[in-house]
Amino acid sequence: MEHHEFHFPTWRHAARPKPPGGENGVAIRVRDLKVSFGTQHVMNGLDLDVYKGEVLGFVGASGMGESVLTRTILGLIPKHSGTIEVFGSDIDRLSPEARARIERRFDVMFQQGALFSSLTVKQNVQLPLREHLKISDRLADELALLKIALVGLSPDAAEKYPSELSGGMIKRAALARALALDPELVFLDEPTSGLDPIGAAEFDELIGTLQKTLGLTVFMVTHDLDSLYSICDRVAVLADGKVVAIGPIAAMLQCEHPWVKSYFQGERARRFIPGNAKERAPRAEIATPVTRTI
């Protein structure tokens, strides 16, 4: 098959090194995973590898169970069968102490932020610090403020409550809390949902910058095509309870699976594909004030 090289409008995708493979390069390994809710089989023999140091986008039709996989790995949803290994350890075979050590190495940012409404941003970020570390109040304050600044929030945001924050600020505060214990692996559940295009693009850039700077592994559930194109090294597609396609965006564009083809080559996706852009729309006119004579 003739090889085609694709170039996409992205701030960093082309410069990303190929994620490492092999036994030492896998952060998450899922094999033959089955998860059911009553008679509904959400995961039906799912296999997936997430490489260390990559941003993996996980996508599927709405309601197919993308977020269920995240919650199953986190232990929030029980599995029927199959194995889940995180950093080389089967989480079902670990002692409570060993599992706690593994869990210290990853964290999660939920879709709506899941901030405690009665706590300030600083107090929310301090929660994992106070739960897992024996540190003074002063050091807890300093670390929380450091994480708040790391995600691009101003210092005055630290004393605000979630009800006083915009949607984008809530996302950033939730990300700061997820980074509080310096995890190696971060789960992001629809991180740009509810944001306007400018806010979503800025959050994508933040994720990409933090991933590169901190050496994070990022498992990101998203339906945002911009995110998939701009910051994901690979994309995994869920359909019929299994991963039906996995690889870089170029592989998605060549996949013949009906849902994958519809999603990545459909009407909304065509603007990303070189040579397939629609004819330029007419330029918007600048509105001019109307002078009325009374």
PyMOL commands that set and color helices and strands:
alter all, ss='L'
color gray80, all
select helices_A, chain A and resi 13-15+23-25+66-73+91-93+96-103+121-132+137-150+155-159+162-164+167-178+197-214+225-231+249-254+258-265+270-272
alter helices_A, ss='H'
color red, helices_A
select strands_A, chain A and resi 26-37+40-51+55-60+81-86+89-90+106-109+185-189+217-221+234-239+242-247
alter strands_A, ss='S'
color yellow, strands_A
deselect
rebuild
show_as cartoon
